[in-house]
Amino acid sequence: MRTEVVSREAAANVPDRRRHVRYRFSAPITIYPKDRSAVKAVSLEISESGMSALVSGALPVGEAVDLEPIAGSRVSALIRRHNGKIYGFEFLNLTQAQVRQIAQDCKALPKFQTRVLDV
């Protein structure tokens, strides 16, 4: 029990280095790798610069993919990280309209709390 409390306290002192605030966002998405079949996933959180998702298949970190639907369309993203079946994506080459749509959509979502288990 004590270890859990110490871990939470330690986590509270670690700054979040992300460029944008993340928001809880759970919705089915499809990942389109360049040379393979589409992969189903469920998003976990989103920001103006990227998102994370629970992915049904294996994907290589560093690969560029398309994600759909994001901001009502298909967007390009780079696979930045993964931990088990959870993958982190950085959006690439978003249009100003897509950035505005993501920001607008995020206004209606609760903030994603990294210091507590809310997934």
Phi and psi restraints in degrees (range 20) as a CNS / XPLOR table:
assign (resid 1 and name C) (resid 2 and name N)
       (resid 2 and name CA) (resid 2 and name C) 1.0 -61.2 20.0 2
assign (resid 2 and name N) (resid 2 and name CA)
       (resid 2 and name C) (resid 3 and name N) 1.0 -38.7 20.0 2
assign (resid 2 and name C) (resid 3 and name N)
       (resid 3 and name CA) (resid 3 and name C) 1.0 -59.4 20.0 2
assign (resid 3 and name N) (resid 3 and name CA)
       (resid 3 and name C) (resid 4 and name N) 1.0 -40.6 20.0 2
assign (resid 3 and name C) (resid 4 and name N)
       (resid 4 and name CA) (resid 4 and name C) 1.0 -62.1 20.0 2
assign (resid 4 and name N) (resid 4 and name CA)
       (resid 4 and name C) (resid 5 and name N) 1.0 -42.9 20.0 2
assign (resid 4 and name C) (resid 5 and name N)
       (resid 5 and name CA) (resid 5 and name C) 1.0 -65.1 20.0 2
assign (resid 5 and name N) (resid 5 and name CA)
       (resid 5 and name C) (resid 6 and name N) 1.0 -44.2 20.0 2
assign (resid 5 and name C) (resid 6 and name N)
       (resid 6 and name CA) (resid 6 and name C) 1.0 -61.9 20.0 2
assign (resid 6 and name N) (resid 6 and name CA)
       (resid 6 and name C) (resid 7 and name N) 1.0 -42.3 20.0 2
assign (resid 6 and name C) (resid 7 and name N)
       (resid 7 and name CA) (resid 7 and name C) 1.0 -61.3 20.0 2
assign (resid 7 and name N) (resid 7 and name CA)
       (resid 7 and name C) (resid 8 and name N) 1.0 -42.9 20.0 2
assign (resid 7 and name C) (resid 8 and name N)
       (resid 8 and name CA) (resid 8 and name C) 1.0 -64.0 20.0 2
assign (resid 8 and name N) (resid 8 and name CA)
       (resid 8 and name C) (resid 9 and name N) 1.0 -41.9 20.0 2
assign (resid 8 and name C) (resid 9 and name N)
       (resid 9 and name CA) (resid 9 and name C) 1.0 -64.0 20.0 2
assign (resid 9 and name N) (resid 9 and name CA)
       (resid 9 and name C) (resid 10 and name N) 1.0 -43.0 20.0 2
assign (resid 9 and name C) (resid 10 and name N)
       (resid 10 and name CA) (resid 10 and name C) 1.0 -64.2 20.0 2
assign (resid 10 and name N) (resid 10 and name CA)
       (resid 10 and name C) (resid 11 and name N) 1.0 -41.6 20.0 2
assign (resid 10 and name C) (resid 11 and name N)
       (resid 11 and name CA) (resid 11 and name C) 1.0 -64.2 20.0 2
assign (resid 11 and name N) (resid 11 and name CA)
       (resid 11 and name C) (resid 12 and name N) 1.0 -34.1 20.0 2
assign (resid 11 and name C) (resid 12 and name N)
       (resid 12 and name CA) (resid 12 and name C) 1.0 -65.6 20.0 2
assign (resid 12 and name N) (resid 12 and name CA)
       (resid 12 and name C) (resid 13 and name N) 1.0 -23.6 20.0 2
assign (resid 12 and name C) (resid 13 and name N)
       (resid 13 and name CA) (resid 13 and name C) 1.0 -93.0 20.0 2
assign (resid 13 and name N) (resid 13 and name CA)
       (resid 13 and name C) (resid 14 and name N) 1.0 -1.4 20.0 2
assign (resid 13 and name C) (resid 14 and name N)
       (resid 14 and name CA) (resid 14 and name C) 1.0 -91.3 20.0 2
assign (resid 14 and name N) (resid 14 and name CA)
       (resid 14 and name C) (resid 15 and name N) 1.0 120.6 20.0 2
assign (resid 14 and name C) (resid 15 and name N)
       (resid 15 and name CA) (resid 15 and name C) 1.0 -70.8 20.0 2
assign (resid 15 and name N) (resid 15 and name CA)
       (resid 15 and name C) (resid 16 and name N) 1.0 146.6 20.0 2
assign (resid 15 and name C) (resid 16 and name N)
       (resid 16 and name CA) (resid 16 and name C) 1.0 -86.2 20.0 2
assign (resid 16 and name N) (resid 16 and name CA)
       (resid 16 and name C) (resid 17 and name N) 1.0 117.8 20.0 2
assign (resid 16 and name C) (resid 17 and name N)
       (resid 17 and name CA) (resid 17 and name C) 1.0 -90.1 20.0 2
assign (resid 17 and name N) (resid 17 and name CA)
       (resid 17 and name C) (resid 18 and name N) 1.0 8.0 20.0 2
assign (resid 17 and name C) (resid 18 and name N)
       (resid 18 and name CA) (resid 18 and name C) 1.0 -71.6 20.0 2
assign (resid 18 and name N) (resid 18 and name CA)
       (resid 18 and name C) (resid 19 and name N) 1.0 152.2 20.0 2
assign (resid 18 and name C) (resid 19 and name N)
       (resid 19 and name CA) (resid 19 and name C) 1.0 -74.2 20.0 2
assign (resid 19 and name N) (resid 19 and name CA)
       (resid 19 and name C) (resid 20 and name N) 1.0 -30.1 20.0 2
assign (resid 19 and name C) (resid 20 and name N)
       (resid 20 and name CA) (resid 20 and name C) 1.0 -132.5 20.0 2
assign (resid 20 and name N) (resid 20 and name CA)
       (resid 20 and name C) (resid 21 and name N) 1.0 151.7 20.0 2
assign (resid 20 and name C) (resid 21 and name N)
       (resid 21 and name CA) (resid 21 and name C) 1.0 -64.0 20.0 2
assign (resid 21 and name N) (resid 21 and name CA)
       (resid 21 and name C) (resid 22 and name N) 1.0 139.7 20.0 2
assign (resid 21 and name C) (resid 22 and name N)
       (resid 22 and name CA) (resid 22 and name C) 1.0 -98.9 20.0 2
assign (resid 22 and name N) (resid 22 and name CA)
       (resid 22 and name C) (resid 23 and name N) 1.0 148.7 20.0 2
assign (resid 22 and name C) (resid 23 and name N)
       (resid 23 and name CA) (resid 23 and name C) 1.0 -126.7 20.0 2
assign (resid 23 and name N) (resid 23 and name CA)
       (resid 23 and name C) (resid 24 and name N) 1.0 145.2 20.0 2
assign (resid 23 and name C) (resid 24 and name N)
       (resid 24 and name CA) (resid 24 and name C) 1.0 -66.5 20.0 2
assign (resid 24 and name N) (resid 24 and name CA)
       (resid 24 and name C) (resid 25 and name N) 1.0 130.7 20.0 2
assign (resid 24 and name C) (resid 25 and name N)
       (resid 25 and name CA) (resid 25 and name C) 1.0 -152.0 20.0 2
assign (resid 25 and name N) (resid 25 and name CA)
       (resid 25 and name C) (resid 26 and name N) 1.0 109.0 20.0 2
assign (resid 25 and name C) (resid 26 and name N)
       (resid 26 and name CA) (resid 26 and name C) 1.0 -117.3 20.0 2
assign (resid 26 and name N) (resid 26 and name CA)
       (resid 26 and name C) (resid 27 and name N) 1.0 111.7 20.0 2
assign (resid 26 and name C) (resid 27 and name N)
       (resid 27 and name CA) (resid 27 and name C) 1.0 -157.4 20.0 2
assign (resid 27 and name N) (resid 27 and name CA)
       (resid 27 and name C) (resid 28 and name N) 1.0 150.0 20.0 2
assign (resid 27 and name C) (resid 28 and name N)
       (resid 28 and name CA) (resid 28 and name C) 1.0 -68.7 20.0 2
assign (resid 28 and name N) (resid 28 and name CA)
       (resid 28 and name C) (resid 29 and name N) 1.0 137.4 20.0 2
assign (resid 28 and name C) (resid 29 and name N)
       (resid 29 and name CA) (resid 29 and name C) 1.0 -134.8 20.0 2
assign (resid 29 and name N) (resid 29 and name CA)
       (resid 29 and name C) (resid 30 and name N) 1.0 165.7 20.0 2
assign (resid 29 and name C) (resid 30 and name N)
       (resid 30 and name CA) (resid 30 and name C) 1.0 -120.8 20.0 2
assign (resid 30 and name N) (resid 30 and name CA)
       (resid 30 and name C) (resid 31 and name N) 1.0 135.8 20.0 2
assign (resid 30 and name C) (resid 31 and name N)
       (resid 31 and name CA) (resid 31 and name C) 1.0 -105.0 20.0 2
assign (resid 31 and name N) (resid 31 and name CA)
       (resid 31 and name C) (resid 32 and name N) 1.0 130.1 20.0 2
assign (resid 31 and name C) (resid 32 and name N)
       (resid 32 and name CA) (resid 32 and name C) 1.0 -114.0 20.0 2
assign (resid 32 and name N) (resid 32 and name CA)
       (resid 32 and name C) (resid 33 and name N) 1.0 93.8 20.0 2
assign (resid 32 and name C) (resid 33 and name N)
       (resid 33 and name CA) (resid 33 and name C) 1.0 -65.8 20.0 2
assign (resid 33 and name N) (resid 33 and name CA)
       (resid 33 and name C) (resid 34 and name N) 1.0 156.9 20.0 2
assign (resid 33 and name C) (resid 34 and name N)
       (resid 34 and name CA) (resid 34 and name C) 1.0 -63.9 20.0 2
assign (resid 34 and name N) (resid 34 and name CA)
       (resid 34 and name C) (resid 35 and name N) 1.0 -42.6 20.0 2
assign (resid 34 and name C) (resid 35 and name N)
       (resid 35 and name CA) (resid 35 and name C) 1.0 -122.1 20.0 2
assign (resid 35 and name N) (resid 35 and name CA)
       (resid 35 and name C) (resid 36 and name N) 1.0 24.6 20.0 2
assign (resid 35 and name C) (resid 36 and name N)
       (resid 36 and name CA) (resid 36 and name C) 1.0 -140.6 20.0 2
assign (resid 36 and name N) (resid 36 and name CA)
       (resid 36 and name C) (resid 37 and name N) 1.0 174.2 20.0 2
assign (resid 36 and name C) (resid 37 and name N)
       (resid 37 and name CA) (resid 37 and name C) 1.0 -69.6 20.0 2
assign (resid 37 and name N) (resid 37 and name CA)
       (resid 37 and name C) (resid 38 and name N) 1.0 156.9 20.0 2
assign (resid 37 and name C) (resid 38 and name N)
       (resid 38 and name CA) (resid 38 and name C) 1.0 -61.2 20.0 2
assign (resid 38 and name N) (resid 38 and name CA)
       (resid 38 and name C) (resid 39 and name N) 1.0 149.1 20.0 2
assign (resid 38 and name C) (resid 39 and name N)
       (resid 39 and name CA) (resid 39 and name C) 1.0 -122.9 20.0 2
assign (resid 39 and name N) (resid 39 and name CA)
       (resid 39 and name C) (resid 40 and name N) 1.0 132.9 20.0 2
assign (resid 39 and name C) (resid 40 and name N)
       (resid 40 and name CA) (resid 40 and name C) 1.0 -82.6 20.0 2
assign (resid 40 and name N) (resid 40 and name CA)
       (resid 40 and name C) (resid 41 and name N) 1.0 147.7 20.0 2
assign (resid 40 and name C) (resid 41 and name N)
       (resid 41 and name CA) (resid 41 and name C) 1.0 -154.5 20.0 2
assign (resid 41 and name N) (resid 41 and name CA)
       (resid 41 and name C) (resid 42 and name N) 1.0 168.9 20.0 2
assign (resid 41 and name C) (resid 42 and name N)
       (resid 42 and name CA) (resid 42 and name C) 1.0 -128.6 20.0 2
assign (resid 42 and name N) (resid 42 and name CA)
       (resid 42 and name C) (resid 43 and name N) 1.0 124.9 20.0 2
assign (resid 42 and name C) (resid 43 and name N)
       (resid 43 and name CA) (resid 43 and name C) 1.0 -69.3 20.0 2
assign (resid 43 and name N) (resid 43 and name CA)
       (resid 43 and name C) (resid 44 and name N) 1.0 153.2 20.0 2
assign (resid 43 and name C) (resid 44 and name N)
       (resid 44 and name CA) (resid 44 and name C) 1.0 -115.8 20.0 2
assign (resid 44 and name N) (resid 44 and name CA)
       (resid 44 and name C) (resid 45 and name N) 1.0 -41.3 20.0 2
assign (resid 44 and name C) (resid 45 and name N)
       (resid 45 and name CA) (resid 45 and name C) 1.0 -154.7 20.0 2
assign (resid 45 and name N) (resid 45 and name CA)
       (resid 45 and name C) (resid 46 and name N) 1.0 161.2 20.0 2
assign (resid 45 and name C) (resid 46 and name N)
       (resid 46 and name CA) (resid 46 and name C) 1.0 -147.0 20.0 2
assign (resid 46 and name N) (resid 46 and name CA)
       (resid 46 and name C) (resid 47 and name N) 1.0 152.6 20.0 2
assign (resid 46 and name C) (resid 47 and name N)
       (resid 47 and name CA) (resid 47 and name C) 1.0 -143.6 20.0 2
assign (resid 47 and name N) (resid 47 and name CA)
       (resid 47 and name C) (resid 48 and name N) 1.0 -179.4 20.0 2
assign (resid 47 and name C) (resid 48 and name N)
       (resid 48 and name CA) (resid 48 and name C) 1.0 -69.6 20.0 2
assign (resid 48 and name N) (resid 48 and name CA)
       (resid 48 and name C) (resid 49 and name N) 1.0 -13.5 20.0 2
assign (resid 48 and name C) (resid 49 and name N)
       (resid 49 and name CA) (resid 49 and name C) 1.0 -113.1 20.0 2
assign (resid 49 and name N) (resid 49 and name CA)
       (resid 49 and name C) (resid 50 and name N) 1.0 -8.4 20.0 2
assign (resid 49 and name C) (resid 50 and name N)
       (resid 50 and name CA) (resid 50 and name C) 1.0 176.3 20.0 2
assign (resid 50 and name N) (resid 50 and name CA)
       (resid 50 and name C) (resid 51 and name N) 1.0 -170.5 20.0 2
assign (resid 50 and name C) (resid 51 and name N)
       (resid 51 and name CA) (resid 51 and name C) 1.0 -159.6 20.0 2
assign (resid 51 and name N) (resid 51 and name CA)
       (resid 51 and name C) (resid 52 and name N) 1.0 169.1 20.0 2
assign (resid 51 and name C) (resid 52 and name N)
       (resid 52 and name CA) (resid 52 and name C) 1.0 -125.3 20.0 2
assign (resid 52 and name N) (resid 52 and name CA)
       (resid 52 and name C) (resid 53 and name N) 1.0 157.2 20.0 2
assign (resid 52 and name C) (resid 53 and name N)
       (resid 53 and name CA) (resid 53 and name C) 1.0 -152.6 20.0 2
assign (resid 53 and name N) (resid 53 and name CA)
       (resid 53 and name C) (resid 54 and name N) 1.0 152.0 20.0 2
assign (resid 53 and name C) (resid 54 and name N)
       (resid 54 and name CA) (resid 54 and name C) 1.0 -89.0 20.0 2
assign (resid 54 and name N) (resid 54 and name CA)
       (resid 54 and name C) (resid 55 and name N) 1.0 116.6 20.0 2
assign (resid 54 and name C) (resid 55 and name N)
       (resid 55 and name CA) (resid 55 and name C) 1.0 -109.5 20.0 2
assign (resid 55 and name N) (resid 55 and name CA)
       (resid 55 and name C) (resid 56 and name N) 1.0 139.0 20.0 2
assign (resid 55 and name C) (resid 56 and name N)
       (resid 56 and name CA) (resid 56 and name C) 1.0 -80.4 20.0 2
assign (resid 56 and name N) (resid 56 and name CA)
       (resid 56 and name C) (resid 57 and name N) 1.0 -13.0 20.0 2
assign (resid 56 and name C) (resid 57 and name N)
       (resid 57 and name CA) (resid 57 and name C) 1.0 -134.0 20.0 2
assign (resid 57 and name N) (resid 57 and name CA)
       (resid 57 and name C) (resid 58 and name N) 1.0 178.4 20.0 2
assign (resid 57 and name C) (resid 58 and name N)
       (resid 58 and name CA) (resid 58 and name C) 1.0 -90.9 20.0 2
assign (resid 58 and name N) (resid 58 and name CA)
       (resid 58 and name C) (resid 59 and name N) 1.0 137.9 20.0 2
assign (resid 58 and name C) (resid 59 and name N)
       (resid 59 and name CA) (resid 59 and name C) 1.0 -133.5 20.0 2
assign (resid 59 and name N) (resid 59 and name CA)
       (resid 59 and name C) (resid 60 and name N) 1.0 143.6 20.0 2
assign (resid 59 and name C) (resid 60 and name N)
       (resid 60 and name CA) (resid 60 and name C) 1.0 -82.0 20.0 2
assign (resid 60 and name N) (resid 60 and name CA)
       (resid 60 and name C) (resid 61 and name N) 1.0 132.2 20.0 2
assign (resid 60 and name C) (resid 61 and name N)
       (resid 61 and name CA) (resid 61 and name C) 1.0 -61.1 20.0 2
assign (resid 61 and name N) (resid 61 and name CA)
       (resid 61 and name C) (resid 62 and name N) 1.0 139.2 20.0 2
assign (resid 61 and name C) (resid 62 and name N)
       (resid 62 and name CA) (resid 62 and name C) 1.0 97.7 20.0 2
assign (resid 62 and name N) (resid 62 and name CA)
       (resid 62 and name C) (resid 63 and name N) 1.0 -11.5 20.0 2
assign (resid 62 and name C) (resid 63 and name N)
       (resid 63 and name CA) (resid 63 and name C) 1.0 -82.2 20.0 2
assign (resid 63 and name N) (resid 63 and name CA)
       (resid 63 and name C) (resid 64 and name N) 1.0 141.6 20.0 2
assign (resid 63 and name C) (resid 64 and name N)
       (resid 64 and name CA) (resid 64 and name C) 1.0 -87.1 20.0 2
assign (resid 64 and name N) (resid 64 and name CA)
       (resid 64 and name C) (resid 65 and name N) 1.0 136.2 20.0 2
assign (resid 64 and name C) (resid 65 and name N)
       (resid 65 and name CA) (resid 65 and name C) 1.0 -137.7 20.0 2
assign (resid 65 and name N) (resid 65 and name CA)
       (resid 65 and name C) (resid 66 and name N) 1.0 170.0 20.0 2
assign (resid 65 and name C) (resid 66 and name N)
       (resid 66 and name CA) (resid 66 and name C) 1.0 -109.5 20.0 2
assign (resid 66 and name N) (resid 66 and name CA)
       (resid 66 and name C) (resid 67 and name N) 1.0 144.9 20.0 2
assign (resid 66 and name C) (resid 67 and name N)
       (resid 67 and name CA) (resid 67 and name C) 1.0 -121.8 20.0 2
assign (resid 67 and name N) (resid 67 and name CA)
       (resid 67 and name C) (resid 68 and name N) 1.0 140.8 20.0 2
assign (resid 67 and name C) (resid 68 and name N)
       (resid 68 and name CA) (resid 68 and name C) 1.0 -151.6 20.0 2
assign (resid 68 and name N) (resid 68 and name CA)
       (resid 68 and name C) (resid 69 and name N) 1.0 140.0 20.0 2
assign (resid 68 and name C) (resid 69 and name N)
       (resid 69 and name CA) (resid 69 and name C) 1.0 -90.9 20.0 2
assign (resid 69 and name N) (resid 69 and name CA)
       (resid 69 and name C) (resid 70 and name N) 1.0 131.8 20.0 2
assign (resid 69 and name C) (resid 70 and name N)
       (resid 70 and name CA) (resid 70 and name C) 1.0 -126.8 20.0 2
assign (resid 70 and name N) (resid 70 and name CA)
       (resid 70 and name C) (resid 71 and name N) 1.0 124.6 20.0 2
assign (resid 70 and name C) (resid 71 and name N)
       (resid 71 and name CA) (resid 71 and name C) 1.0 55.0 20.0 2
assign (resid 71 and name N) (resid 71 and name CA)
       (resid 71 and name C) (resid 72 and name N) 1.0 34.4 20.0 2
assign (resid 71 and name C) (resid 72 and name N)
       (resid 72 and name CA) (resid 72 and name C) 1.0 77.4 20.0 2
assign (resid 72 and name N) (resid 72 and name CA)
       (resid 72 and name C) (resid 73 and name N) 1.0 9.4 20.0 2
assign (resid 72 and name C) (resid 73 and name N)
       (resid 73 and name CA) (resid 73 and name C) 1.0 -150.1 20.0 2
assign (resid 73 and name N) (resid 73 and name CA)
       (resid 73 and name C) (resid 74 and name N) 1.0 -170.1 20.0 2
assign (resid 73 and name C) (resid 74 and name N)
       (resid 74 and name CA) (resid 74 and name C) 1.0 -98.3 20.0 2
assign (resid 74 and name N) (resid 74 and name CA)
       (resid 74 and name C) (resid 75 and name N) 1.0 134.6 20.0 2
assign (resid 74 and name C) (resid 75 and name N)
       (resid 75 and name CA) (resid 75 and name C) 1.0 -127.6 20.0 2
assign (resid 75 and name N) (resid 75 and name CA)
       (resid 75 and name C) (resid 76 and name N) 1.0 154.4 20.0 2
assign (resid 75 and name C) (resid 76 and name N)
       (resid 76 and name CA) (resid 76 and name C) 1.0 -89.1 20.0 2
assign (resid 76 and name N) (resid 76 and name CA)
       (resid 76 and name C) (resid 77 and name N) 1.0 147.4 20.0 2
assign (resid 76 and name C) (resid 77 and name N)
       (resid 77 and name CA) (resid 77 and name C) 1.0 -151.1 20.0 2
assign (resid 77 and name N) (resid 77 and name CA)
       (resid 77 and name C) (resid 78 and name N) 1.0 157.6 20.0 2
assign (resid 77 and name C) (resid 78 and name N)
       (resid 78 and name CA) (resid 78 and name C) 1.0 -108.9 20.0 2
assign (resid 78 and name N) (resid 78 and name CA)
       (resid 78 and name C) (resid 79 and name N) 1.0 132.8 20.0 2
assign (resid 78 and name C) (resid 79 and name N)
       (resid 79 and name CA) (resid 79 and name C) 1.0 -76.0 20.0 2
assign (resid 79 and name N) (resid 79 and name CA)
       (resid 79 and name C) (resid 80 and name N) 1.0 113.3 20.0 2
assign (resid 79 and name C) (resid 80 and name N)
       (resid 80 and name CA) (resid 80 and name C) 1.0 -93.2 20.0 2
assign (resid 80 and name N) (resid 80 and name CA)
       (resid 80 and name C) (resid 81 and name N) 1.0 -34.5 20.0 2
assign (resid 80 and name C) (resid 81 and name N)
       (resid 81 and name CA) (resid 81 and name C) 1.0 -160.5 20.0 2
assign (resid 81 and name N) (resid 81 and name CA)
       (resid 81 and name C) (resid 82 and name N) 1.0 165.4 20.0 2
assign (resid 81 and name C) (resid 82 and name N)
       (resid 82 and name CA) (resid 82 and name C) 1.0 -155.1 20.0 2
assign (resid 82 and name N) (resid 82 and name CA)
       (resid 82 and name C) (resid 83 and name N) 1.0 149.1 20.0 2
assign (resid 82 and name C) (resid 83 and name N)
       (resid 83 and name CA) (resid 83 and name C) 1.0 -137.4 20.0 2
assign (resid 83 and name N) (resid 83 and name CA)
       (resid 83 and name C) (resid 84 and name N) 1.0 101.9 20.0 2
assign (resid 83 and name C) (resid 84 and name N)
       (resid 84 and name CA) (resid 84 and name C) 1.0 66.8 20.0 2
assign (resid 84 and name N) (resid 84 and name CA)
       (resid 84 and name C) (resid 85 and name N) 1.0 -122.1 20.0 2
assign (resid 84 and name C) (resid 85 and name N)
       (resid 85 and name CA) (resid 85 and name C) 1.0 -98.8 20.0 2
assign (resid 85 and name N) (resid 85 and name CA)
       (resid 85 and name C) (resid 86 and name N) 1.0 4.1 20.0 2
assign (resid 85 and name C) (resid 86 and name N)
       (resid 86 and name CA) (resid 86 and name C) 1.0 -96.4 20.0 2
assign (resid 86 and name N) (resid 86 and name CA)
       (resid 86 and name C) (resid 87 and name N) 1.0 124.3 20.0 2
assign (resid 86 and name C) (resid 87 and name N)
       (resid 87 and name CA) (resid 87 and name C) 1.0 -116.9 20.0 2
assign (resid 87 and name N) (resid 87 and name CA)
       (resid 87 and name C) (resid 88 and name N) 1.0 145.2 20.0 2
assign (resid 87 and name C) (resid 88 and name N)
       (resid 88 and name CA) (resid 88 and name C) 1.0 -109.0 20.0 2
assign (resid 88 and name N) (resid 88 and name CA)
       (resid 88 and name C) (resid 89 and name N) 1.0 132.8 20.0 2
assign (resid 88 and name C) (resid 89 and name N)
       (resid 89 and name CA) (resid 89 and name C) 1.0 -120.8 20.0 2
assign (resid 89 and name N) (resid 89 and name CA)
       (resid 89 and name C) (resid 90 and name N) 1.0 137.9 20.0 2
assign (resid 89 and name C) (resid 90 and name N)
       (resid 90 and name CA) (resid 90 and name C) 1.0 -105.9 20.0 2
assign (resid 90 and name N) (resid 90 and name CA)
       (resid 90 and name C) (resid 91 and name N) 1.0 124.9 20.0 2
assign (resid 90 and name C) (resid 91 and name N)
       (resid 91 and name CA) (resid 91 and name C) 1.0 -67.2 20.0 2
assign (resid 91 and name N) (resid 91 and name CA)
       (resid 91 and name C) (resid 92 and name N) 1.0 144.4 20.0 2
assign (resid 91 and name C) (resid 92 and name N)
       (resid 92 and name CA) (resid 92 and name C) 1.0 -120.4 20.0 2
assign (resid 92 and name N) (resid 92 and name CA)
       (resid 92 and name C) (resid 93 and name N) 1.0 136.7 20.0 2
assign (resid 92 and name C) (resid 93 and name N)
       (resid 93 and name CA) (resid 93 and name C) 1.0 52.5 20.0 2
assign (resid 93 and name N) (resid 93 and name CA)
       (resid 93 and name C) (resid 94 and name N) 1.0 42.7 20.0 2
assign (resid 93 and name C) (resid 94 and name N)
       (resid 94 and name CA) (resid 94 and name C) 1.0 -68.2 20.0 2
assign (resid 94 and name N) (resid 94 and name CA)
       (resid 94 and name C) (resid 95 and name N) 1.0 144.2 20.0 2
assign (resid 94 and name C) (resid 95 and name N)
       (resid 95 and name CA) (resid 95 and name C) 1.0 -76.7 20.0 2
assign (resid 95 and name N) (resid 95 and name CA)
       (resid 95 and name C) (resid 96 and name N) 1.0 162.3 20.0 2
assign (resid 95 and name C) (resid 96 and name N)
       (resid 96 and name CA) (resid 96 and name C) 1.0 -61.1 20.0 2
assign (resid 96 and name N) (resid 96 and name CA)
       (resid 96 and name C) (resid 97 and name N) 1.0 -34.9 20.0 2
assign (resid 96 and name C) (resid 97 and name N)
       (resid 97 and name CA) (resid 97 and name C) 1.0 -64.8 20.0 2
assign (resid 97 and name N) (resid 97 and name CA)
       (resid 97 and name C) (resid 98 and name N) 1.0 -40.3 20.0 2
assign (resid 97 and name C) (resid 98 and name N)
       (resid 98 and name CA) (resid 98 and name C) 1.0 -67.0 20.0 2
assign (resid 98 and name N) (resid 98 and name CA)
       (resid 98 and name C) (resid 99 and name N) 1.0 -41.9 20.0 2
assign (resid 98 and name C) (resid 99 and name N)
       (resid 99 and name CA) (resid 99 and name C) 1.0 -61.2 20.0 2
assign (resid 99 and name N) (resid 99 and name CA)
       (resid 99 and name C) (resid 100 and name N) 1.0 -45.6 20.0 2
assign (resid 99 and name C) (resid 100 and name N)
       (resid 100 and name CA) (resid 100 and name C) 1.0 -61.6 20.0 2
assign (resid 100 and name N) (resid 100 and name CA)
       (resid 100 and name C) (resid 101 and name N) 1.0 -40.5 20.0 2
assign (resid 100 and name C) (resid 101 and name N)
       (resid 101 and name CA) (resid 101 and name C) 1.0 -66.1 20.0 2
assign (resid 101 and name N) (resid 101 and name CA)
       (resid 101 and name C) (resid 102 and name N) 1.0 -43.2 20.0 2
assign (resid 101 and name C) (resid 102 and name N)
       (resid 102 and name CA) (resid 102 and name C) 1.0 -62.5 20.0 2
assign (resid 102 and name N) (resid 102 and name CA)
       (resid 102 and name C) (resid 103 and name N) 1.0 -45.9 20.0 2
assign (resid 102 and name C) (resid 103 and name N)
       (resid 103 and name CA) (resid 103 and name C) 1.0 -60.0 20.0 2
assign (resid 103 and name N) (resid 103 and name CA)
       (resid 103 and name C) (resid 104 and name N) 1.0 -42.7 20.0 2
assign (resid 103 and name C) (resid 104 and name N)
       (resid 104 and name CA) (resid 104 and name C) 1.0 -64.3 20.0 2
assign (resid 104 and name N) (resid 104 and name CA)
       (resid 104 and name C) (resid 105 and name N) 1.0 -44.9 20.0 2
assign (resid 104 and name C) (resid 105 and name N)
       (resid 105 and name CA) (resid 105 and name C) 1.0 -62.1 20.0 2
assign (resid 105 and name N) (resid 105 and name CA)
       (resid 105 and name C) (resid 106 and name N) 1.0 -37.7 20.0 2
assign (resid 105 and name C) (resid 106 and name N)
       (resid 106 and name CA) (resid 106 and name C) 1.0 -66.3 20.0 2
assign (resid 106 and name N) (resid 106 and name CA)
       (resid 106 and name C) (resid 107 and name N) 1.0 -27.3 20.0 2
assign (resid 106 and name C) (resid 107 and name N)
       (resid 107 and name CA) (resid 107 and name C) 1.0 -58.4 20.0 2
assign (resid 107 and name N) (resid 107 and name CA)
       (resid 107 and name C) (resid 108 and name N) 1.0 -27.7 20.0 2
assign (resid 107 and name C) (resid 108 and name N)
       (resid 108 and name CA) (resid 108 and name C) 1.0 -92.5 20.0 2
assign (resid 108 and name N) (resid 108 and name CA)
       (resid 108 and name C) (resid 109 and name N) 1.0 1.0 20.0 2
assign (resid 108 and name C) (resid 109 and name N)
       (resid 109 and name CA) (resid 109 and name C) 1.0 -107.1 20.0 2
assign (resid 109 and name N) (resid 109 and name CA)
       (resid 109 and name C) (resid 110 and name N) 1.0 151.1 20.0 2
assign (resid 109 and name C) (resid 110 and name N)
       (resid 110 and name CA) (resid 110 and name C) 1.0 -74.3 20.0 2
assign (resid 110 and name N) (resid 110 and name CA)
       (resid 110 and name C) (resid 111 and name N) 1.0 150.2 20.0 2
assign (resid 110 and name C) (resid 111 and name N)
       (resid 111 and name CA) (resid 111 and name C) 1.0 -64.7 20.0 2
assign (resid 111 and name N) (resid 111 and name CA)
       (resid 111 and name C) (resid 112 and name N) 1.0 144.9 20.0 2
assign (resid 111 and name C) (resid 112 and name N)
       (resid 112 and name CA) (resid 112 and name C) 1.0 -82.6 20.0 2
assign (resid 112 and name N) (resid 112 and name CA)
       (resid 112 and name C) (resid 113 and name N) 1.0 120.0 20.0 2
assign (resid 112 and name C) (resid 113 and name N)
       (resid 113 and name CA) (resid 113 and name C) 1.0 -94.6 20.0 2
assign (resid 113 and name N) (resid 113 and name CA)
       (resid 113 and name C) (resid 114 and name N) 1.0 111.2 20.0 2
assign (resid 113 and name C) (resid 114 and name N)
       (resid 114 and name CA) (resid 114 and name C) 1.0 -79.1 20.0 2
assign (resid 114 and name N) (resid 114 and name CA)
       (resid 114 and name C) (resid 115 and name N) 1.0 -16.7 20.0 2
assign (resid 114 and name C) (resid 115 and name N)
       (resid 115 and name CA) (resid 115 and name C) 1.0 -92.3 20.0 2
assign (resid 115 and name N) (resid 115 and name CA)
       (resid 115 and name C) (resid 116 and name N) 1.0 -1.3 20.0 2
assign (resid 115 and name C) (resid 116 and name N)
       (resid 116 and name CA) (resid 116 and name C) 1.0 -134.6 20.0 2
assign (resid 116 and name N) (resid 116 and name CA)
       (resid 116 and name C) (resid 117 and name N) 1.0 157.2 20.0 2
assign (resid 116 and name C) (resid 117 and name N)
       (resid 117 and name CA) (resid 117 and name C) 1.0 -80.9 20.0 2
assign (resid 117 and name N) (resid 117 and name CA)
       (resid 117 and name C) (resid 118 and name N) 1.0 100.1 20.0 2
assign (resid 117 and name C) (resid 118 and name N)
       (resid 118 and name CA) (resid 118 and name C) 1.0 -123.4 20.0 2
assign (resid 118 and name N) (resid 118 and name CA)
       (resid 118 and name C) (resid 119 and name N) 1.0 15.7 20.0 2
